[in-house]
């Protein structure tokens, strides 16, 4: 489930991948997502069966920042990953580290530096 809580921007064109290697794009889930305005949530379903160790959320394009406020991964109806899980991101903007996306507090967010994918 992805929720856009960022008041300043739409979450436009993000992609979700699952795989067994960190930092690798892996297998796409749900295709490229259209814009998601503030306060709107979207469930991204991965139809590929298998045991995946990593979830990658990417925001393709040039000069973009990715800000994630709460990441939750479900397996069936049960949460398989969330609060306190291991995280990483491609860069860190002003201390907004990746662990803030899984701290159980939707008001705290991770954020990358402006970059291209």
PLY file of the C-alpha trace (Angstrom):
ply
format ascii 1.0
element vertex 117
property float x
property float y
property float z
element edge 116
property int vertex1
property int vertex2
end_header
0.00 0.00 0.00
1.43 3.39 -1.00
0.06 6.60 0.53
1.19 10.05 -0.61
1.41 12.32 2.44
3.73 14.88 0.81
1.90 18.21 0.55
4.36 19.69 -1.94
4.22 17.16 -4.78
2.31 14.43 -6.45
3.91 11.02 -6.39
4.00 10.80 -10.19
5.16 7.73 -12.09
6.63 5.62 -9.29
7.49 1.95 -9.87
7.59 -0.97 -7.43
9.89 -3.98 -7.88
10.49 -7.16 -5.86
13.60 -9.31 -5.96
16.30 -11.15 -4.08
19.16 -8.63 -4.47
19.42 -5.24 -2.76
19.51 -2.26 -5.09
18.48 -4.38 -8.07
15.29 -3.53 -9.91
14.02 -7.09 -9.85
10.56 -8.05 -11.02
8.06 -5.20 -11.64
4.78 -5.12 -9.73
1.72 -3.31 -10.99
3.45 -1.36 -13.79
4.26 2.34 -13.69
1.84 4.11 -11.38
0.04 7.26 -12.41
-0.02 10.33 -10.18
-0.99 9.99 -6.55
-2.06 13.23 -4.90
-1.71 14.02 -1.21
-3.73 11.82 1.14
-4.57 9.25 -1.52
-3.51 5.62 -1.14
-3.03 2.92 -3.73
-2.47 -0.79 -3.33
0.19 -2.10 -5.70
-0.28 -5.82 -6.25
2.55 -8.09 -7.26
1.15 -11.03 -9.19
4.51 -12.79 -9.43
4.58 -15.67 -7.01
7.72 -16.37 -5.07
9.64 -15.52 -1.95
11.09 -12.05 -2.34
13.59 -10.52 0.05
13.58 -6.93 -1.20
11.08 -4.30 -2.28
12.40 -1.40 -4.37
10.37 1.75 -4.96
11.73 3.93 -7.74
10.79 7.31 -9.13
12.20 7.44 -12.68
13.17 10.69 -14.34
15.68 13.48 -13.96
15.96 15.87 -11.03
13.44 14.02 -8.83
13.28 13.37 -5.09
11.58 10.38 -3.50
10.00 10.87 -0.10
8.43 7.87 1.67
6.52 8.30 4.92
5.34 4.78 5.69
6.19 1.60 3.82
4.22 -1.54 4.57
4.48 -4.83 2.69
1.77 -7.46 2.95
1.80 -11.16 2.18
-1.83 -12.09 1.71
-3.73 -10.26 4.45
-0.86 -10.17 6.96
1.79 -7.47 7.17
5.07 -9.12 6.24
7.27 -6.06 6.61
6.91 -2.69 8.23
7.96 -1.07 11.45
11.64 -1.47 12.22
12.63 -3.39 9.09
15.98 -3.02 7.34
16.06 -0.16 4.81
18.33 1.70 2.43
18.01 4.47 -0.14
20.16 5.82 -2.97
20.99 9.09 -1.14
19.86 10.98 1.96
18.58 14.56 2.00
19.33 16.55 5.19
19.14 13.57 7.57
15.84 12.19 6.25
17.22 8.65 6.36
15.50 5.55 4.98
14.59 4.14 8.41
12.05 6.97 8.83
9.87 5.21 6.23
9.39 2.22 8.54
9.34 3.80 12.02
5.57 3.39 12.46
5.04 7.18 12.39
3.38 8.36 9.15
4.34 11.97 9.95
8.08 11.21 9.59
9.48 10.64 6.12
12.62 9.54 4.35
13.84 11.61 1.42
16.50 11.33 -1.25
18.57 14.10 -2.75
17.35 15.44 -6.10
18.69 12.99 -8.68
17.89 11.04 -11.83
17.19 7.32 -12.18
0 1
1 2
2 3
3 4
4 5
5 6
6 7
7 8
8 9
9 10
10 11
11 12
12 13
13 14
14 15
15 16
16 17
17 18
18 19
19 20
20 21
21 22
22 23
23 24
24 25
25 26
26 27
27 28
28 29
29 30
30 31
31 32
32 33
33 34
34 35
35 36
36 37
37 38
38 39
39 40
40 41
41 42
42 43
43 44
44 45
45 46
46 47
47 48
48 49
49 50
50 51
51 52
52 53
53 54
54 55
55 56
56 57
57 58
58 59
59 60
60 61
61 62
62 63
63 64
64 65
65 66
66 67
67 68
68 69
69 70
70 71
71 72
72 73
73 74
74 75
75 76
76 77
77 78
78 79
79 80
80 81
81 82
82 83
83 84
84 85
85 86
86 87
87 88
88 89
89 90
90 91
91 92
92 93
93 94
94 95
95 96
96 97
97 98
98 99
99 100
100 101
101 102
102 103
103 104
104 105
105 106
106 107
107 108
108 109
109 110
110 111
111 112
112 113
113 114
114 115
115 116
